[in-house]
């Protein structure tokens, strides 16, 4: 799990990067939860997603947003963190120039940043968003959603009401041929405390079903 240091917009960004053996393997960028609440790249959900994508043959990277861990700079509430994510995506793309597809995966605040990044980067063909923070942020910028992906939420989340997330997903417009898959894990709380394995199984099942279709979509865009 090699450590890398990236030159970010406000100084260095601390990251972990695991390349795949196959030079054409898809890439995945993992984005961690809210820095102001202790979120970092070692968060258990973020780390588990990192390991899951790695196990599925992706070249994968996770990193600390500005001001977290050994990353330089200060928390900016989202705008700066979006720049950090774009820089991290540039870096992994530079390492994997033959990658056949590009994915973003985020948890909570990381899911928000990931979907914002997706709107700016047409090469992103798939996303996984866990615990969308719809109670604090407006997702109307997804107009329409340009890529297919998975949104997962805990059915017993007392921080972000599940029905509010379901309603937001239902209202998300999507481009033709794009599908947003919403799955709820019934007894899981906001942090998937006792349901991390079930969360990873849900994401793994989705990737197994979706990745071949995502590759075809990427070829159609080329």
N, C-alpha and C positions, 0 to 999 in steps of 0.2 A: 504494500500500500504506500507507494512512494510519495513523499512530501514534495510539493513544488511551491515556488513563490512566483506570483504573477505581478507584473507591473500594472497596478490599477490606477484609476483616476485620481485617487488621493494617497497614493503610495502603494506599498506592497499588499497583496492579498494572499493569505495563507490557504493552501489547498491540498487536497489529496487526489491523486490521479492514478487510475489503473487502466492501462491500455489493453485492448484485446489482442489475441494472437493474429486474428484475421485482419489485415489492413483495410478491408471493406466493411468491417463490422459497424453497426450503427453506433452513434454516440448518444450519451445521456448526461445532462447537467442537473445536479440535485441541489435544491435551494432550501435553506433551513428556516425555521420559524422566527418570530419576532425577537430581534436582538434586545429590545428594552425589557423583555421578560425572561432573559437568560438563554434565548435561542442561539444555537451554534451548530456547526457542521457535524458535531458528535451527538446531536439530539437522537434519541433512540429510533424515532420514526424515519428521520432523514438517513441515518446510518443504515437502517434495515433496507431502505429503498436502494441505497448505493450498492449494498451487497447483492440485492435481488437483480438489479440490472447487470451487475458484473457476472453473476451466475448464468444469466441468459445470454452471455456472449457480447455484451456491449462494451465499448470503451467508455468509462464513466469517471466523472469528476464531481467532487463536492468541495465547497470552499466556505470560508468565513467572510460575511459581509464586513464592510468597513467598521472599524472600532471593536470588532469581536476577535477574541484570541490574539493572535499575532498580526492580524490585519490592521493596517494603519488607517487613520481618518476618524471621523465621528459619524454616528448615526444621523441620518437625514430625514427619516420618516417615509422613505420610499423612493424618492427621485434619484438620490445618490446610489441607493442599493440596486436600482434598475441599471444604472451605468456600470456598477460592479458586475452584475450578471451578464451584461452584454460583453464586457471585457473578458470574462471567464469563458463565455461561449466562443469568442474570437480565438482564445488561446487553444481550447480543445479542438476547434476546427483546424487550426494551423498544424496540430499534431496528427490529425486524422483526415487528411485532404481527400482520401478515397472512400470515406464513410458513405454507406448507401442510404442512410437516413439520420435525422436529428430529432432528439426528444428532449423535453423539459419535464422535470418532476419536482413538485414542491409541497411543503407541508405548512398550512396556515399562512402566515405572512409570506413564506416562500412560494405558496401557491398563487398568491396575488401577484408577486413579482414575476413569476413564471408566465402567467397568462398575459401580463403587460408586455413582457419580452416577446412572446409568441406573436402578438399583434404587430410587432416591428420587424420581425425576422421571418420572411416567407419560407426559409429553408426548414423551419420547425414543422414537422409533419405530424407529430403526436405529442400528447401531454398527459400527465397524471397529476391531478390536484387533490390533495387530501385536506379536508377540513377548510373549505373556503371561508374566509372571514367576512361573510356577507353582512354581519351585524355592525361592522365598522367601515366597510368600504363599498362603494358603488361599482358594480361590474357592468354598467351600461356601455363601457368602452368596447365590449365584445359585440361589435355591430358591423357585420356579423362575425361570428367565430370562424376563423380561417382554417382550423385544423381539427381533426377528430381527436377525441381523448376521453379519459375517464375521470369522473369526479366521485370521490368516496367520502362518506360522512358517517359519524357514529350516531346510532339511533337514540342513545341516551346522553347526547351532548347537552350539557346545561349551560355552556358558554355561548355557543352558536346554535340556535334552535334548528333542528333538522327540517321542520316544515318550511322555514325561511329559506334554507338552502335549496330544497326541492322546488320551491316556487321560483327562485332566481334562475335555476337551471332550466325550468320549463319556459321561462320568458326569454332565454338566450337565443337570438337569431343565429342561424348558421348558413354558410354558403352551401350551394347545391352539392350533394354528395358527402357532406360533412355530418358526422353523427357524434353527439355528446352522450356518453353513457353514464348514467347516474346510478350508483349502487350504495345502499345503506346497510351498515352492519348493525343489526338490531340492538344488541346489548352493550355496544362500545361507547365509552365516554369520549370527551374531547381529545384526550391524549392516547386513546386506545390502550389503556393501562393493562388490561387483561386480554386484549384481543389483537395484539401485534401480529401473531402468526396468521390469524384469520385475515387481517388487512393485507399481509404480504401474499397470501394465497389468492385473494381477490385481485390484486394487481397482477400477479403472475398469470392468472387465468386470462385476464384481459390482454396482456402482452402476447400470450400464445395465440390468441384469436386474431389480434389486430395487426401485428407487425407486418405480415405479408401484404396486407391491404395498404398499409402505410407506405411500403416500398413502391408499390404500384402508383400511388398518388404522387410520390416524389418524382418518379419517372415521367408522369404526365405533366408535371410542372416544368420539367427541364426543357 
